[in-house]
Each structure stands twice: as C-alpha cells, then as structure tokens.
Amino acid sequence: MPELPEVDVVRAGLAPAVIGARVTSVEVRDVRALTRHVGTSADFETQLTGSVISEAARRGKFLWLPISDDRAVVGHLGMSGQILLREAGAQAERHERVRIMIDHPVHGELAVVFADQRTFGSLAIDHMVPTIDGAPAGWGTTLSMIPSQVAHIARDPLDDAFDAGAFRAALAKKASAIKRVLLDQTVVSGIGNIYADESLWATRLHPEQPANTLSARKVTELLGAVRAVLLKALAEGGTSFDAQYVNVNGQAGYFAHSLNAYGRQGKPCDRCGNAIVRESFMNRGSHFCPRCQRLR
C-alpha cells in the first residue's frame, strides 16, 4: 500500500496543475471508485463540475482538494490507486475509474485520471470540519479545516503540528509491539510496513518490542529515524516495486534501492552481515536483523 512518501509525491505533482483550476466535466466510469462517497455517481459529478480547486493537501495517506469553504474531494489510493495527469483528449488509462477534466489559467485543459487495478482506492466529496488543535490540517494547506473522513487520522511525523510529547506519552501507555503502534494511523499517520521496518532497523529495535518498554531517549531516536527515512524516501520519489506506485506522470520512485531491511530476507544486514529474516506480522511480513534487532 502506498505510504506517506508515495502519497505526497502524488500531492506535490498535482498541486501546480490543479490549484486554481476549474472543473469543467467529470465522468465516473466505475462506481466502485466512489465507495467513500455519500451519494450517487451523478451526485459526485454534479457537485464537482464547475468548482474551483484551491489547494492540494495531505495528511498521512489521505489526499484532498478543497473545492469550497466546506467541501473537498478526498482521495485514498488503497492498494493500487493512481492519480495521473494527462493531456485533454488522452486515451483512457488501463483500469481508469474516474476522469476529471480541468481548465487551469496557466496550463490550460488537463485530465486528472483516477486509475485503480484492485479497486480498493476511492474518491469522495466530503464536508470539512475544524482541526482539533486549530493548526493547518496537513501538508499543502493553510486551512485549519479537514475532511470529516480524515479527521480521525493522527498527524504524521513530518507535520509541523506533530506533537512529539503526545507521541511519547502514547507509546508509554501501550504494551503492544512497537511496529503495531507505528502502523496505527490514530497514533501516528503515514507509516506503513516498508517504512516501519526501515525505521526499526535504523534504531536496532525488534518489531515485537513492547512500546511501553522504550525509554524516552529511545523513542526520540526512533522518531528521528522515522523522519529521516520518510524524508529520504520523499527525495527519491517513494518506493516502487512494480508499475503501480507512480507519480502523476507515471514515473516510479527509486527508494527501493536504499532499503536496509524491507524485502531483503536472506540477504546480509548492511550493518553486521547477518542474514535479514522475514516473519509473519498482521497478515504481512516484518523484515529485520535478528542480531542487530534483538527483543529485549
């Protein structure tokens, strides 16, 4: 599933093309792309057509494009969703679900295409609610308003309003495995399986280490590692193992070449030379070095 870096690469690519653009038409080609939308596909098309997009924002793994003071188009990429920019009149993409035609004052007519092979991703028009802390809702927005469907999602570690003290306090109360806590989007958002494994490797923490056994110093070290890993992945366009995780131009990221743990089972640890192992974890896998990352 796309994580924070992959989603923000899409947001950053969309921003210059959609901010200030007017939606001229909308075509929903597959209603399964609107599973989060309260209303019909015709309602989605009607509400969106004629609106002007003011921002391109993200919190965690959610994207949204405000279209009025109290409404926004919310997107979640699911397992295989893509949001692509195409020239007006471009042929349909494989697995295309929704096409939004826009007219930008500088770039002219463009197509914003939502394609999704597995149909777990979605678009929706949602009403906005005030943020609990009164700060801007996420990256790419100055507004302290957030779609109601995203309001329960915690801030991510790169957010200026992220509360490191509250994060430390939350971990101190949880006996769950530290990896499970990192994946809990109500505690900290944007981190998935890949970047959790990489951050834990960087701090020599076993994925099953109970969160409440970490010292304040170790939590600070972990938070620093998470931020460093996310920023490096952002700089490298995210992690792409196949053609599904791409930016708005269809280009893959190359952070996969920088991975130290995830997907490297059987290969030597870059730190000690011991073989990286993979163990089952929450219907997926944890990748770690059993020598460097001992359960304590």
C-alpha positions as CSV (number, residue, x, y, z in Angstrom):
1,M,0.0,0.0,0.0
2,P,1.3,3.5,-0.8
3,E,2.6,5.2,2.3
4,L,3.3,8.8,3.1
5,P,6.2,9.4,0.6
6,E,4.3,7.8,-2.3
7,V,1.1,9.8,-1.5
8,D,3.0,13.1,-1.0
9,V,4.8,12.6,-4.3
10,V,1.4,12.5,-5.9
11,R,0.1,15.5,-4.0
12,A,3.2,17.6,-4.9
13,G,2.8,16.6,-8.6
14,L,-0.9,17.5,-8.6
15,A,-0.5,20.9,-6.8
16,P,0.8,23.1,-9.7
17,A,-1.6,21.6,-12.2
18,V,-4.8,21.7,-10.2
19,I,-4.6,24.7,-7.8
20,G,-6.7,27.5,-9.3
21,A,-8.2,25.2,-11.9
22,R,-11.9,24.9,-12.7
23,V,-13.5,21.5,-13.1
24,T,-15.2,21.5,-16.5
25,S,-16.6,17.9,-16.5
26,V,-16.5,14.7,-14.6
27,E,-17.0,11.1,-15.8
28,V,-17.4,8.3,-13.3
29,R,-16.6,5.1,-15.3
30,D,-16.8,2.7,-12.4
31,V,-18.9,3.4,-9.3
32,R,-16.6,1.2,-7.2
33,A,-14.2,4.2,-7.1
34,L,-16.8,6.1,-5.0
35,T,-17.2,3.7,-2.1
36,R,-16.4,6.5,0.4
37,H,-18.8,9.0,-1.3
38,V,-22.1,9.5,0.4
39,G,-24.4,9.8,-2.7
40,T,-24.7,8.6,-6.2
41,S,-22.1,8.9,-9.0
42,A,-24.4,11.5,-10.6
43,D,-24.3,13.5,-7.4
44,F,-20.5,13.3,-7.3
45,E,-20.3,14.6,-10.9
46,T,-22.8,17.4,-10.3
47,Q,-21.1,18.6,-7.1
48,L,-17.7,18.6,-8.6
49,T,-18.4,20.1,-12.0
50,G,-17.9,23.9,-12.1
51,S,-16.0,24.0,-8.8
52,V,-12.5,25.7,-8.4
53,I,-9.7,23.7,-6.7
54,S,-8.0,25.9,-4.1
55,E,-5.3,23.6,-2.6
56,A,-3.8,20.1,-2.8
57,A,-3.4,18.8,0.8
58,R,-2.4,15.6,2.5
59,R,-2.5,14.0,6.0
60,G,-1.0,10.6,6.4
61,K,-2.1,8.5,3.4
62,F,-5.1,10.7,2.5
63,L,-5.2,13.4,-0.2
64,W,-7.8,16.1,-0.6
65,L,-8.6,19.0,-2.9
66,P,-10.8,21.7,-1.3
67,I,-13.5,22.9,-3.7
68,S,-15.3,25.4,-1.4
69,D,-15.1,26.6,2.2
70,D,-16.7,23.5,3.5
71,R,-16.2,20.8,0.9
72,A,-13.3,18.8,-0.6
73,V,-12.6,15.9,-2.9
74,V,-10.9,13.2,-0.8
75,G,-8.8,10.5,-2.3
76,H,-7.3,7.4,-0.9
77,L,-5.1,5.3,-3.1
78,G,-5.8,2.0,-1.4
79,M,-3.5,-0.9,-2.6
80,S,-3.1,0.1,-6.2
81,G,-4.7,3.5,-6.8
82,Q,-3.1,6.1,-9.1
83,I,-3.9,9.8,-9.8
84,L,-2.4,10.7,-13.1
85,L,-2.2,14.0,-15.1
86,R,-2.9,13.6,-18.8
87,E,-3.5,15.9,-21.8
88,A,-7.0,16.7,-22.7
89,G,-8.3,14.0,-25.1
90,A,-5.7,11.4,-24.0
91,Q,-6.9,7.9,-24.4
92,A,-8.3,6.0,-21.4
93,E,-5.8,4.5,-19.0
94,R,-5.9,0.9,-18.1
95,H,-8.1,0.4,-15.0
96,E,-9.4,4.0,-15.3
97,R,-12.2,4.6,-12.9
98,V,-12.8,8.4,-12.9
99,R,-11.8,11.2,-15.3
100,I,-11.9,14.8,-14.1
101,M,-11.4,17.5,-16.8
102,I,-10.0,20.8,-15.6
103,D,-9.1,24.1,-17.1
104,H,-6.1,25.8,-15.5
105,P,-5.4,29.5,-16.1
106,V,-1.8,28.8,-17.0
107,H,-1.6,25.1,-18.1
108,G,-5.0,25.0,-19.9
109,E,-7.1,21.9,-20.2
110,L,-5.9,18.8,-18.5
111,A,-7.3,15.5,-17.4
112,V,-7.0,14.2,-13.8
113,V,-7.4,10.4,-14.0
114,F,-8.1,8.1,-11.1
115,A,-7.0,4.6,-12.1
116,D,-7.1,1.6,-9.7
117,Q,-6.4,-2.0,-10.6
118,R,-7.7,-3.6,-7.4
119,T,-10.5,-1.1,-6.7
120,F,-9.6,-0.7,-3.1
121,G,-8.9,3.1,-3.5
122,S,-11.6,5.7,-3.6
123,L,-12.7,9.3,-4.2
124,A,-15.4,11.1,-2.4
125,I,-16.8,14.6,-1.8
126,D,-16.8,15.2,1.9
127,H,-17.6,18.1,4.2
128,M,-14.9,19.8,6.1
129,V,-14.6,20.1,9.9
130,P,-12.3,22.2,12.1
131,T,-9.0,20.6,13.2
132,I,-8.9,19.7,16.9
133,D,-5.8,21.7,17.6
134,G,-6.6,24.6,15.4
135,A,-3.4,24.2,13.3
136,P,-3.4,23.8,9.4
137,A,-4.8,20.3,8.6
138,G,-1.8,18.9,6.9
139,W,0.9,19.3,4.2
140,G,-0.1,21.6,1.3
141,T,-2.8,23.5,3.2
142,T,-3.0,26.7,5.3
143,L,-6.6,25.9,6.4
144,S,-7.4,24.5,9.8
145,M,-10.2,22.5,8.2
146,I,-10.1,18.8,7.3
147,P,-12.4,16.4,5.6
148,S,-14.6,14.6,8.1
149,Q,-13.4,11.2,6.8
150,V,-9.8,12.2,7.6
151,A,-10.4,13.9,11.0
152,H,-9.6,10.7,13.0
153,I,-6.2,10.3,11.3
154,A,-3.3,11.4,13.5
155,R,-0.7,13.9,12.3
156,D,2.3,12.5,10.6
157,P,5.9,12.9,11.9
158,L,6.8,15.5,9.2
159,D,3.8,17.7,10.0
160,D,4.8,21.0,11.7
161,A,2.0,20.5,14.2
162,F,3.0,16.9,15.1
163,D,3.2,16.7,18.9
164,A,6.3,14.6,19.8
165,G,5.4,14.8,23.5
166,A,2.0,13.3,22.9
167,F,3.6,10.6,20.8
168,R,6.0,9.6,23.6
169,A,3.1,9.6,26.1
170,A,1.0,7.4,23.8
171,L,3.8,4.8,23.5
172,A,4.4,4.8,27.2
173,K,0.8,3.6,27.7
174,K,0.9,0.8,25.1
175,A,2.1,-2.7,25.7
176,S,1.6,-3.6,22.1
177,A,4.5,-4.3,19.8
178,I,6.3,-1.2,18.7
179,K,5.7,-2.0,15.0
180,R,1.9,-2.4,15.6
181,V,1.9,1.0,17.2
182,L,3.8,2.6,14.3
183,L,1.1,1.2,11.9
184,D,-1.8,2.6,14.0
185,Q,-2.9,5.6,12.0
186,T,-4.7,7.0,15.0
187,V,-1.4,7.3,16.9
188,V,0.9,8.4,14.1
189,S,0.0,8.5,10.4
190,G,1.7,7.9,7.1
191,I,3.9,4.9,8.2
192,G,3.2,1.6,6.7
193,N,5.0,-1.7,6.5
194,I,8.0,-0.6,4.5
195,Y,9.0,2.5,6.5
196,A,8.2,0.9,9.9
197,D,10.7,-1.9,9.1
198,E,13.3,0.6,7.9
199,S,12.9,2.9,10.9
200,L,13.1,-0.1,13.3
201,W,16.2,-1.4,11.6
202,A,17.8,2.1,11.9
203,T,17.2,2.2,15.6
204,R,18.1,-1.5,16.3
205,L,14.6,-2.2,17.6
206,H,12.9,-5.6,17.3
207,P,9.4,-5.2,15.7
208,E,7.8,-7.1,18.6
209,Q,9.5,-4.9,21.3
210,P,6.6,-3.7,23.6
211,A,6.2,0.1,23.0
212,N,6.0,0.9,26.8
213,T,9.5,-0.6,27.4
214,L,11.2,2.0,25.3
215,S,13.0,4.8,27.2
216,A,12.2,8.4,26.3
217,R,15.6,8.7,24.7
218,K,14.9,5.6,22.5
219,V,11.5,7.0,21.4
220,T,13.2,10.3,20.5
221,E,15.8,8.3,18.5
222,L,13.0,6.3,16.8
223,L,11.1,9.4,15.9
224,G,14.3,10.9,14.4
225,A,14.8,7.7,12.3
226,V,11.2,7.7,11.1
227,R,11.6,11.3,9.9
228,A,14.9,10.6,8.2
229,V,13.6,7.6,6.4
230,L,10.5,9.4,5.2
231,L,12.4,12.4,4.0
232,K,14.9,10.3,2.1
233,A,12.1,8.3,0.5
234,L,10.4,11.6,-0.4
235,A,13.6,12.9,-2.0
236,E,13.8,9.7,-4.1
237,G,10.2,9.7,-5.2
238,G,9.0,6.9,-2.9
239,T,9.3,3.2,-3.1
240,S,8.2,1.4,-6.3
241,F,8.4,-2.4,-6.7
242,D,6.2,-2.5,-9.7
243,A,4.3,-0.2,-12.1
244,Q,1.5,0.5,-9.6
245,Y,3.3,3.1,-7.3
246,V,4.0,6.0,-9.6
247,N,3.8,9.8,-9.6
248,V,1.3,11.9,-11.6
249,N,3.4,11.4,-14.8
250,G,3.5,7.6,-14.4
251,Q,7.1,7.5,-13.2
252,A,8.4,5.2,-10.5
253,G,10.3,6.2,-7.4
254,Y,13.7,4.6,-6.6
255,F,13.9,4.4,-2.8
256,A,13.7,0.6,-3.2
257,H,17.4,0.7,-3.9
258,S,18.0,2.3,-0.5
259,L,16.2,-0.3,1.7
260,N,18.1,-1.9,4.5
261,A,15.5,-4.4,5.8
262,Y,12.2,-4.5,3.9
263,G,12.1,-7.1,1.2
264,R,15.8,-8.2,1.9
265,Q,15.1,-11.5,3.6
266,G,18.1,-13.8,3.2
267,K,20.5,-11.0,2.3
268,P,23.2,-9.8,4.6
269,C,22.5,-7.0,7.0
270,D,24.3,-3.9,5.9
271,R,25.4,-3.3,9.5
272,C,26.6,-6.7,10.8
273,G,26.4,-9.1,7.9
274,N,23.9,-11.4,9.5
275,A,21.0,-12.6,7.2
276,I,17.8,-10.5,7.3
277,V,14.8,-12.5,8.2
278,R,11.1,-12.2,7.4
279,E,8.4,-13.2,10.0
280,S,4.7,-13.1,9.6
281,F,3.1,-10.0,11.1
282,M,-0.6,-8.9,10.9
283,N,-1.2,-10.7,7.6
284,R,2.0,-9.3,6.1
285,G,5.7,-9.6,7.0
286,S,8.3,-8.0,9.3
287,H,11.8,-7.8,8.0
288,F,14.6,-7.3,10.5
289,C,18.1,-8.4,11.5
290,P,17.9,-10.9,14.4
291,R,21.4,-10.0,15.6
292,C,21.1,-6.2,15.5
293,Q,17.5,-6.0,16.5
294,R,17.2,-8.3,19.5
295,L,14.0,-8.5,21.5
296,R,14.9,-7.1,24.9
